[in-house]
Amino acid sequence: MSSIDDYLKKAQSLGAKIVLEKMGVDKLGHYARIVDSEGNVIGLWETIKS
């Protein structure tokens, strides 16, 4: 997978819920947060390639 969007879609297909939608962090990257089917909160990060 190559982007945070791909990982979010895959996680949702496996039962995770997005608790913080993808957001930009300055010009550094993108961040999102999910909660998996067992209640674990996981942060996802994608660095913007320059």
ZAMIDREN-688736 format. One line per field, with one value per residue (C-alpha): residue number from 1; residue in one letter; x, y, z. Coordinates in nm, 2 decimals. Layout:
% ZAMIDREN-688736
nr	NUM:...
rest	A:...
c1	X:...
c2	Y:...
c3	Z:...
% end
This chain:
% ZAMIDREN-688736
nr	1:2:3:4:5:6:7:8:9:10:11:12:13:14:15:16:17:18:19:20:21:22:23:24:25:26:27:28:29:30:31:32:33:34:35:36:37:38:39:40:41:42:43:44:45:46:47:48:49:50
rest	M:S:S:I:D:D:Y:L:K:K:A:Q:S:L:G:A:K:I:V:L:E:K:M:G:V:D:K:L:G:H:Y:A:R:I:V:D:S:E:G:N:V:I:G:L:W:E:T:I:K:S
c1	0.00:0.12:-0.09:-0.27:-0.60:-0.53:-0.46:-0.77:-0.99:-0.82:-0.86:-1.23:-1.28:-1.14:-1.38:-1.18:-1.36:-1.20:-1.20:-1.00:-1.02:-0.71:-0.57:-0.27:0.01:0.18:0.37:0.51:0.25:-0.10:-0.23:-0.54:-0.65:-0.85:-0.99:-0.97:-1.23:-1.07:-1.08:-0.71:-0.65:-0.39:-0.24:-0.14:0.12:0.21:0.51:0.48:0.75:0.94
c2	0.00:0.34:0.60:0.66:0.65:0.29:0.19:0.36:0.17:-0.16:-0.10:-0.02:-0.33:-0.53:-0.37:-0.07:0.27:0.60:0.83:1.11:1.17:1.22:1.57:1.76:1.85:2.16:2.05:1.75:1.48:1.34:1.19:0.98:0.77:0.45:0.22:-0.15:-0.42:-0.48:-0.12:-0.03:0.32:0.34:0.65:0.64:0.87:0.94:1.17:1.40:1.32:1.63
c3	0.00:-0.08:0.10:0.43:0.24:0.13:0.49:0.62:0.36:0.45:0.82:0.78:0.57:0.86:1.12:1.24:1.28:1.20:1.51:1.36:0.99:0.78:0.84:0.72:0.96:0.82:0.51:0.69:0.63:0.71:1.03:1.11:1.41:1.41:1.67:1.59:1.66:2.01:2.11:2.05:1.93:1.65:1.49:1.12:0.97:0.61:0.54:0.24:0.00:-0.12
% end
